[in-house]
Amino acid sequence: MSTWRRKAIELLPEHRKIIDCALRPMAMWIELHLRFEDALAEGDQHMVSRILRYADWCMSEEAGRLPSETSTAVACAFYEHLPQRREYWPLFRSWFSQKQFTDLLPVFGYHLSHLDVADLKKVYAGAA
């Protein structure tokens, strides 16, 4: 069993069917992003934090040498899309440490204009 799949099952056992059915990390992250949005809508902070923890692991060297298929999948299918929902911006300070936010800013900015990235930074800093 692949390392990314084993870690996903460890952290998100209730999503085992999604994890087992995914042929590649990208397919799994597309589905996990939808589950993340469902958890937010339902106020399930425990699930939100576990998905964020798994996402962070996927971007770490614990998951393997970077960049990897796993890190690319979480960046493209999950992190890139979070800032598209402005209502999430105030939550970023609780979701991401300053280092994580700074490291992920190029990914967060993928679908945003330069002005939006500047606004996101302000919201994260608590200035907006």
C-alpha positions as CSV (number, residue, x, y, z in Angstrom):
1,M,0.0,0.0,0.0
2,S,1.3,3.5,-0.9
3,T,2.4,5.8,1.9
4,W,-0.1,8.5,0.9
5,R,-3.0,6.0,1.0
6,R,-1.9,4.5,4.3
7,K,-1.6,8.0,6.0
8,A,-5.0,9.0,4.6
9,I,-6.6,5.9,6.1
10,E,-4.9,6.5,9.4
11,L,-6.1,10.2,9.6
12,L,-9.5,9.8,7.8
13,P,-10.8,6.3,8.3
14,E,-14.4,7.3,7.7
15,H,-13.4,8.2,4.1
16,R,-11.8,4.8,3.4
17,K,-14.1,4.1,0.5
18,I,-12.9,7.3,-1.3
19,I,-9.3,6.5,-0.4
20,D,-9.5,2.9,-1.6
21,C,-11.2,3.8,-4.8
22,A,-8.8,6.6,-5.8
23,L,-6.2,5.4,-8.3
24,R,-4.0,8.4,-7.8
25,P,-3.7,11.1,-5.1
26,M,-5.3,13.7,-7.4
27,A,-8.5,11.7,-7.6
28,M,-8.6,11.3,-3.8
29,W,-8.0,15.0,-3.2
30,I,-10.7,16.1,-5.5
31,E,-13.1,14.0,-3.4
32,L,-11.6,15.1,-0.1
33,H,-12.0,18.8,-1.0
34,L,-15.7,18.2,-1.4
35,R,-15.8,16.4,2.0
36,F,-13.9,19.4,3.5
37,E,-16.5,21.8,2.2
38,D,-19.3,19.5,3.6
39,A,-17.6,19.4,7.0
40,L,-17.4,23.2,7.0
41,A,-21.0,23.6,6.1
42,E,-22.0,21.1,8.8
43,G,-19.7,22.8,11.4
44,D,-17.6,19.6,11.8
45,Q,-14.4,21.3,13.0
46,H,-12.9,17.9,13.9
47,M,-13.1,16.7,10.3
48,V,-11.9,20.1,9.0
49,S,-8.8,19.9,11.2
50,R,-8.1,16.3,10.2
51,I,-8.3,17.0,6.5
52,L,-6.0,20.1,7.0
53,R,-3.6,17.9,9.0
54,Y,-3.5,15.4,6.2
55,A,-3.0,18.1,3.6
56,D,-0.1,19.5,5.6
57,W,1.4,16.0,5.8
58,C,1.1,15.6,2.0
59,M,3.2,18.8,1.5
60,S,5.8,17.6,3.9
61,E,8.9,15.5,3.4
62,E,7.4,12.9,5.7
63,A,5.2,12.1,2.6
64,G,8.3,11.6,0.5
65,R,10.7,13.6,-1.5
66,L,9.3,16.9,-2.8
67,P,7.8,17.8,-5.1
68,S,5.8,14.6,-5.5
69,E,2.6,13.4,-7.0
70,T,1.0,13.7,-3.5
71,S,2.2,17.3,-2.9
72,T,1.1,18.3,-6.4
73,A,-2.3,16.7,-5.9
74,V,-3.0,18.5,-2.6
75,A,-1.8,21.8,-4.0
76,C,-3.9,21.6,-7.2
77,A,-7.0,19.9,-6.0
78,F,-7.3,21.4,-2.5
79,Y,-5.1,24.4,-1.5
80,E,-5.5,26.3,-4.8
81,H,-9.3,26.3,-4.4
82,L,-9.6,27.4,-0.8
83,P,-9.0,31.1,-1.4
84,Q,-11.7,31.1,-4.1
85,R,-14.2,31.1,-1.3
86,R,-13.7,34.6,0.3
87,E,-15.8,33.5,3.3
88,Y,-12.9,31.1,4.2
89,W,-10.3,33.9,4.3
90,P,-10.9,34.8,8.0
91,L,-10.5,31.1,8.9
92,F,-7.0,30.9,7.4
93,R,-5.4,32.3,10.6
94,S,-6.9,29.3,12.5
95,W,-6.1,26.8,9.8
96,F,-2.5,27.8,8.9
97,S,0.5,28.9,10.9
98,Q,2.3,32.0,9.6
99,K,4.9,29.8,8.0
100,Q,2.3,27.5,6.3
101,F,0.5,30.6,5.1
102,T,3.6,32.2,3.7
103,D,4.8,28.9,2.1
104,L,1.4,28.3,0.5
105,L,0.8,31.8,-0.7
106,P,1.9,31.1,-4.2
107,V,-0.5,28.2,-4.3
108,F,-3.3,30.2,-2.7
109,G,-2.7,32.9,-5.3
110,Y,-3.1,30.7,-8.3
111,H,-6.7,31.6,-9.0
112,L,-6.6,35.1,-7.5
113,S,-5.6,38.5,-8.9
114,H,-2.7,40.3,-7.4
115,L,-5.2,42.6,-5.6
116,D,-7.0,39.6,-4.2
117,V,-3.7,38.2,-2.9
118,A,-3.0,41.5,-1.2
119,D,-6.4,41.4,0.4
120,L,-6.0,37.8,1.5
121,K,-2.7,38.8,3.2
122,K,-4.5,41.7,5.0
123,V,-7.3,39.4,6.2
124,Y,-4.7,36.9,7.4
125,A,-2.8,39.6,9.2
126,G,-6.1,40.7,10.9
127,A,-6.0,44.1,9.1
128,A,-9.2,43.8,7.2
